[in-house]
Amino acid sequence: MLIPNLFLGLLRVFYLYLNQRPFSNLAVKHFPKHIILEVEREYRLNNYFKFHQKDGEDFISFNVFQIKEFTKIRNLGLIKLFYFFLANCKILNQKDNESLELRYLFGNKPAAGIAAYSYFCALFDEVNSINPNSIIFTGGAALAAKAARRQNLKTYWLSHGMISAIDSSKNPFIPDSDVIYVYSEDEKKYLEKRSVNTEVRLYPINKIKKRLNTLIVFLDGDKTKEEENILLEIISIFKSYEYKIIFKTHPTFLKLIEPNLYKNLRSKFGSSTFLTKHIDTEELLLEETPSFVITWLSTAACISLRAGIIPICIEENESFYKLKFYEPYPYKKRTLYWKEESSRLEKILLNKEDYQKNLNLLISR
């Protein structure tokens, strides 16, 4: 790490220290057992409230990207902050995996990265001294979570979506966490082969006991005209069998301007076919009990299959998403992949006895 970046990082630490003022407003005197590290996309931590907040466990939460939030948790002394800054500088000068991972997490903002990481190390050192039994939950705050684990606090990584391939240049490291929750057995096996220090757990998924003639389309962002036509073709097939059609908006677009695809679908099928608010995927499946879902490369495909519903994947750009089709979650094996298996749909619709046979095939192949 270049000396100018270290100097800027030191100034940044001092800036974070000053942001703690006025010290008298620091409210957290005792840390509860659960501490939630928030990120910009709030829905990423829905799984905490779904799986870990059933017993009314006391918790606090703060956004790790909002300086005005995380600097108001505790009054951290300047000497302590400088101590962790210097300790982390020594780590960065080494040539080992920890140094490489920190550089990766800092990205193209090394000065801000080392300052924030040092601040979180000091903060979680305070947490550990007050309540060493505290557990850190996160759905994407990798830098803060690493700092927490380095201070010997137990960390839970709650995956919001399917994990990316660890071997890719975009994601070369396994999340530094004691426990990682994933959606599929494929992901679990993938991570267990690559990490001996992390416990990998599966999210529990409820099975659908009785399916209705309903199709749920899990929308993503905007798509090409060709992809839109493929979607319309499949919906037309289901309409001919008198299926109820439901469109689920991606949570990203609930507060943003909808893509053209959404507008075109509303125009053709009516706004009443669209869900008006965000609902958890599993909750939606249990509520509507569909027989099929349509997705692109979405977590909904995995959740649906585990719930006992046939997912249809209509992703066309195989060359761009080549790695994602095969690992860690093999979409081409775990879905009815439309580009290669479109002929199977009408056979299943015509002969209901084929449904379970095809469902079992997707699970086992």
Secondary structure as the mmCIF struct_conf table of DSSP 4:
data_model
#
loop_
_struct_conf.conf_type_id
_struct_conf.id
_struct_conf.beg_label_comp_id
_struct_conf.beg_label_asym_id
_struct_conf.beg_label_seq_id
_struct_conf.end_label_comp_id
_struct_conf.end_label_asym_id
_struct_conf.end_label_seq_id
HELX_RH_AL_P HELX_RH_AL_P1 ILE A 3 LEU A 18
TURN_TY1_P TURN_TY1_P1 ASN A 19 GLN A 20
BEND BEND1 PRO A 22 PRO A 22
HELX_RH_3T_P HELX_RH_3T_P1 PHE A 23 ASN A 25
BEND BEND2 HIS A 30 HIS A 30
BEND BEND3 LYS A 33 LYS A 33
STRN STRN1 HIS A 34 GLU A 38
BEND BEND4 GLU A 40 ARG A 41
HELX_RH_3T_P HELX_RH_3T_P2 GLU A 42 LEU A 45
HELX_RH_AL_P HELX_RH_AL_P2 ASN A 46 PHE A 51
TURN_TY1_P TURN_TY1_P2 HIS A 52 HIS A 52
TURN_TY1_P TURN_TY1_P3 LYS A 54 ASP A 55
STRN STRN2 PHE A 59 ASN A 63
TURN_TY1_P TURN_TY1_P4 VAL A 64 PHE A 65
HELX_RH_AL_P HELX_RH_AL_P3 ILE A 67 PHE A 70
TURN_TY1_P TURN_TY1_P5 THR A 71 LYS A 72
BEND BEND5 ILE A 73 ILE A 73
HELX_RH_AL_P HELX_RH_AL_P4 LEU A 78 LEU A 92
TURN_TY1_P TURN_TY1_P6 ASN A 93 ASN A 93
BEND BEND6 GLN A 94 GLN A 94
BEND BEND7 ASP A 96 ASP A 96
HELX_RH_AL_P HELX_RH_AL_P5 ASN A 97 PHE A 106
TURN_TY1_P TURN_TY1_P7 GLY A 107 ASN A 108
HELX_RH_AL_P HELX_RH_AL_P6 PRO A 110 ILE A 130
TURN_TY1_P TURN_TY1_P8 PRO A 132 ASN A 133
STRN STRN3 ILE A 135 THR A 138
BEND BEND8 GLY A 139 GLY A 140
HELX_RH_AL_P HELX_RH_AL_P7 ALA A 142 ARG A 150
TURN_TY1_P TURN_TY1_P9 GLN A 151 ASN A 152
STRN STRN4 LYS A 154 LEU A 158
BEND BEND9 HIS A 160 GLY A 161
HELX_LH_PP_P HELX_LH_PP_P1 MET A 162 ALA A 165
TURN_TY1_P TURN_TY1_P10 ILE A 166 ASP A 167
BEND BEND10 SER A 168 SER A 168
TURN_TY1_P TURN_TY1_P11 SER A 169 LYS A 170
BEND BEND11 PHE A 173 PHE A 173
BEND BEND12 ASP A 178 ASP A 178
STRN STRN5 VAL A 179 VAL A 182
BEND BEND13 TYR A 183 TYR A 183
HELX_RH_AL_P HELX_RH_AL_P8 GLU A 185 ARG A 194
BEND BEND14 VAL A 196 ASN A 197
STRN STRN6 GLU A 199 LEU A 202
HELX_LH_PP_P HELX_LH_PP_P2 TYR A 203 PRO A 204
HELX_LH_PP_P HELX_LH_PP_P3 ASN A 206 ILE A 208
BEND BEND15 LYS A 209 LYS A 210
BEND BEND16 ASN A 213 ASN A 213
STRN STRN7 THR A 214 PHE A 218
BEND BEND17 GLY A 221 GLY A 221
HELX_RH_AL_P HELX_RH_AL_P9 LYS A 225 SER A 240
TURN_TY1_P TURN_TY1_P12 TYR A 241 GLU A 242
STRN STRN8 LYS A 244 LYS A 248
HELX_RH_3T_P HELX_RH_3T_P3 PRO A 251 PHE A 253
BEND BEND18 LEU A 254 LEU A 256
HELX_LH_PP_P HELX_LH_PP_P4 ILE A 257 PRO A 259
HELX_RH_AL_P HELX_RH_AL_P10 ASN A 260 PHE A 269
HELX_RH_3T_P HELX_RH_3T_P4 SER A 271 THR A 273
STRN STRN9 PHE A 274 PHE A 274
BEND BEND19 THR A 276 LYS A 277
HELX_RH_AL_P HELX_RH_AL_P11 THR A 281 GLU A 288
BEND BEND20 SER A 291 SER A 291
STRN STRN10 PHE A 292 THR A 295
BEND BEND21 TRP A 296 LEU A 297
HELX_RH_AL_P HELX_RH_AL_P12 THR A 299 ALA A 307
TURN_TY1_P TURN_TY1_P13 GLY A 308 GLY A 308
STRN STRN11 ILE A 310 CYS A 313
TURN_TY1_P TURN_TY1_P14 GLU A 318 LYS A 322
HELX_RH_3T_P HELX_RH_3T_P5 LEU A 323 PHE A 325
TURN_TY1_P TURN_TY1_P15 TYR A 326 TYR A 326
BEND BEND22 GLU A 327 TYR A 329
HELX_RH_AL_P HELX_RH_AL_P13 TYR A 331 ARG A 334
BEND BEND23 THR A 335 THR A 335
STRN STRN12 LEU A 336 TYR A 337
HELX_RH_AL_P HELX_RH_AL_P14 TRP A 338 GLU A 341
TURN_TY1_P TURN_TY1_P16 SER A 342 SER A 342
HELX_RH_AL_P HELX_RH_AL_P15 SER A 343 LEU A 350
TURN_TY1_P TURN_TY1_P17 LYS A 352 LYS A 352
HELX_RH_AL_P HELX_RH_AL_P16 GLU A 353 SER A 364
#
